[in-house]
Amino acid sequence: MAENRIDVQRPDAPELAAYGNLPVGVRQIELVNPGQINVVAIDPTEPKPDPLPTYDRPLTVEVWYPAAEGAEGTTTLMAQLRDGKTMVPLQGKAMRDAAPAANGTPFPLILISHGYPGNRFLLSHLAENLASKGYVVASIDHTDSTYDNKLAFGSTLINRSLDQKFVLNEMARLSADGSSFLSGLADASNTGLIGYSMGGYGAVITAGGGVTQASIDYPWGGPLGTLDIHKSGSDSHNALPDPRIKTAIAFAPWGMNTGFWDAETLKGVQIPMLFVAGSVDDVSGYENGTKAIWKGAVNVDRSLLTFKDANHNAGAPMPSPEEGYAFDEELGFPAFEHYADAIWDNVRMNNISQHFATAWMGKYLKSDTAMAPFLDLVPNSNDSVWAANEDKSFKPEHNHWKGFANRTAKGLMFEQLKAGK
């Protein structure tokens, strides 16, 4: 079987991509959110039932966390391939079921939310990298949105933010539970959120960006108007943003290019956000998609990292497992295409994402002032200048992207907008 490493650091990886000093553990937990709307059971061709059908919604969550010194455990993760049936091994640094660190101080919490379809391992490279730097990272398997459980799209539209909020509450509960391995480990009052594609869609809503009436009315969306739970200005949506969530990173958030937000509803975003996108994203859109969300969230500080000429997979998915290279008759394409980009190398993109996520979460969750220079950059990386003296000190004209070695800050944009702009 292939090794499928998720922890590779290229020699040209930017500085903050490097793993931290903490050993990492990983465990699977099973959660159930009771009494949720059963979107899959709603027939959109029939009158709206009263009450709506409900069920107890199961969620599998993978938790990466700082481990105790000397902890042991297998570093192989078993994950499902995009085909929804093949199990493949992933090799990283996290040790299965390792004893957690016991330093007496809880670590900031980060939630990760995958795309449609996806699973909790899709951003595993980022999860264990951040855990090694002193975070507890909880990555969610979103029911009805996984490779082997891809059901009504309306379920994804309605449940993404609800799942994120529920897992936040559960992580807070478990951290206060003396019998849980998470006891005293995660500081849920200091949380960051990372979402990719539909996970990014959920992150924008959770951050305060309620959806438009037009998107509620789409016949292919939430059945029978059920997406109105996230309508901008509604009581239900006003109750969703949580002060414990301090910031969010949205990779290629889906929805703007299909009218789920507009200039008015994006004013509801309440927390600083980093958006990450490929400039030729043909799924979420770029100018009319991610970049438009970045421009529209006018009431917060926000940044946009762009991989020039990259498509929808820019920066988020782990490298394709080797088992996904073969053409798949049922999918109609190699599973490889779900993870990879036609131009950019996956590991290169992952290293860049690790670097910027480290800087962003360090700034907003750890108040680490040392992170600021990594985010104060010439917008176009190709315009940054490396100018060094023979003694390796920098000349006054040196403005090369901090953390990137000479000749490696290429093909990227990092743009910033302040609240009110």
Secondary structure, 3 states (H helix, E strand, C coil): CCCCECCCCCCCCCHHHCCCCCCEEEEEEEEEEEEEECHHHCCCCCCCCCCCCEEEEEEEEEEEEEECCCCCCCCEEEEECCCCCCEEEEECCCEECCCECCCCCCEEEEEEECCCCECCCCCHHHHHHHHCCCCEEEEEECCCEECCEECCHHHHHHHHHHHHHHHHHHHHHHHCCCCCCCCCCEEEEEEEEEEECHHHHHHHHHCCCCECHHHHCCCCCCHHHHHHHHECCCHHHHCCCCCCEEEEEEECCCCHHHCCCCCCHHHHCCCCEEEEEECCCCCCCHHHHHHHHHHHCCCCCEEEEEECCCCCCCCCCCCCCHHHCCCCCCCCCCCHHHHCCCCCCHHHHHHHHHHHHHHHHHHHHCCCHHHHHHCCCCCEHHHCCCCECCCCCECCCCCCCCCCCCCCCCCEEEEEECCCC
